[in-house]
Amino acid sequence: MSTTMNTANLPILPPEASLPAYLFHQGTNFYAYDFMGVHKTVDPEKELCRYTFRVWAPNAVSIGVVGDFTNWTDRIDMTKITEGIWEAVIESEESLDGKFYKYAVTGRDGITHLKSDPYAFASETLKNTASIICDASDYTWSDSQWMKQRLNTVCPKQRGFKPKVNHFYSAPLNIYEVHLASWRTLDSKCNRDGEHYLNYREIADRLAPYVREMGYTHVELLPIMEHPFDGSWGYQVCGYYAPTSRYGTPDDFKYFVDKMHQNGIGVILDWVPAHFPKDRHGLYEFDGQPLYEYQGKDRIENEGWGTRYFDVGRPEVQSFLVSNALFWMRNYHADGLRVDAVASMLYLDYDRKPGEWIPNTEGTNHNLEAIAFFKKLNTAVFAEFPDILMIAEESTAWPMITKPVSVGGLGFNFKWNMGFANDMFEYVQTDPVHRKYIHNKLTFPLMYAFSENYILPISHDEVVHGKKSLVDKMFGEYDDKFAGMRTFLMYMMTMPGKKLTFMGTEFAQFREWDYENELEWFMLDYPRHIEMQRFVKAMNHLYLETAALWDIDDSWDGFEWIEPDLADINVIAYKRKDKKGHEVIVALNFSPVVRENFPLRVPKMGRYEEIMTTDRYEFGGKNRLNEAAVRTITGINQYGDKQNEIRINLPAMGGVIFRKQLNN
């Protein structure tokens, strides 16, 4: 094995390297992973494999490549080829594919640290932290039908396809949020030695048919990028370009995505561009000084999380992060990213006390660099992938999160509606006797429902740290909780906005989520839990099949209040409508009192049929049904005016959905 090294301090780069290096330093190399990291070429004449290593470390005084191919004792010195990029070329008669390596980075303080490659495509398992030489493109995909269908969802005029739907905004979107380690395991427990983890392929073979049968459209994975600490749930990433080796190889994860796509299920990845952990082998002070992170004390760290903030104003960090987002779409066929902790990036005073932050040049608390970064990110993503979901987890009232960059927005196409969950959880935990005093919790979400493109989330964050599981949040005794949960879910599934629920919610797991143990699947041996799973499955499929519930989620054209003000009896009713004029009527009773012969205003004369109720026996209800079609009559409303109405049985702590029969 021999090493070819440059000898000049700043050599003239060959054309194939000079442009990528220039763009990298400009913050516009969105294929940075094809230039940085380690890449293999084969010289057939010399019968040699040539491996080129490149790393960005402008403050280092020397860097060497070490690995099992050097016995970890010898080092192959690297040469600085630009003001910040170091390079070494290793020529070997034997393949180094699969070999472990690190960079020995010596800072200006003379201290050498062994660092993982920020651009590594694979990493060593769990407790060990070496990077692995591998080819990130060696996989044969079988999801061409899915990818064409996905492209067919948006921009039909630009792409020349005849779409089934116009775009994501007018399509059903029902996301199942999953933590891979604890969805299913080999023996119901997880541990750090990897003994209990299923492989990506094993998970895919079980998860894909389950999600399809349950009626979800997408899975959203808590971060699968390499991370050293299980307790971070994946949100403290060290290896941004490497799927975690806990569950297998990069090809195994490609199989996972491929399998989902073959089953008609999209894959959304949680992505963390806000911050990274202070593990010494990772990005933390990579060349002996703050590099990927901010410099100043007022911005460098989130003390609550114990992590460092990315300096998203630095061009090289922009190249790193934007390339990374696109990498998962190009190389792993990801259908979207849920961008974590957006608020922590947008506000200079996020989680900081007065005096701990410095206003921007305009005198406000807005992080102008983060604003520019998000606009650059979303512009780059949608220029290449107009059919991608870019979802912001943003917990404040920051305006125009989901508006296009061209009109001053940040450019995401969806945002989590955190306020919806907070309001509804307060409501369902309140004694029904007192709910009339907070009736506005049911109706207030409509005051801002169309200000952004929202996803209504019941996420992992809502079922941990003493917040209780969804079913356990419900007020009342055992059966009351299940009835309340069914009513809440009908409300959520019929309100404007796309949907997301965390795994385990579908069968009403009572225990809070525990990342160290798999879901309590044994609960399905108990009637109430299998009944809840049946209800969720039925509700999901009704949602998919009923365009009125998703066709117009972004304006009042798809929603109309029928009874918003019945606070004294904890009842609301409303209408959902699609672009063709098809309508469904939803009535919900959040009290334990049956409302017999309840007058429900309807828009048109005719016969109405009950297409869904929370109260069926198979769902755990009392079977108080409206079995026969109900004919409209002329009634008098509370103001003395005539109205078309039907008289229905509205179950206690339950809900019903009606649809007008055709030709009636």
Secondary structure, 3 states (H helix, E strand, C coil): CEEECCCCCCCCCCHHHHHHHHHHHHCCCCCHHHHCEEEEEEECCCCEEEEEEEEECCCCCEEEEEEHHHCCCCCEECEECCCCEEEEEEEECCCCCCCEEEEEEECCCCCEEEECCCCCCEECCCCCCCEECCCCCCCCCCCHHHHHHHHCCCCHHHHCCCCCCCCHHHCCCEEEEECHHHHCCCCCECCCCCCCCCCHHHHHHHHHHHHHHHCCCEEEECCCEECCCHHHCCCCCCEEEEECHHHCCHHHHHHHHHHHHHCCCEEEEEECCCEEECCCCCCCCCCCCCCCECCCCCCCEECCCCEEEECCCCHHHHHHHHHHHHHHHHHHCCCEEEECCHHHHHECCCCCCCCCCCCCCCCCCECHHHHHHHHHHHHHHHHHCCCCEEEECCCCCCCCCCCCHHHCCCCCCEEECHHHHHHHHHHHCCCHHHHHHHCHHHHHHHHCCCCCCEEEEECHHHHCCCCCCHHHHCCCCHHHHHHHHHHHHHHHHHCCCEEEEECCHHHCCCCCCCCCECCCHHHHHCHHHHHHHHHHHHHHHHHHHCHHHCCCCCCHHHEEEEEEEEHHHCEEEEEEECCCCCEEEEEEECCCCCEEEEEEECCCCCEEEEEEECCCHHHCCCCCCCCCCEECEEEECCCCCEEEEEEEEECCCEEEEEEECCCC
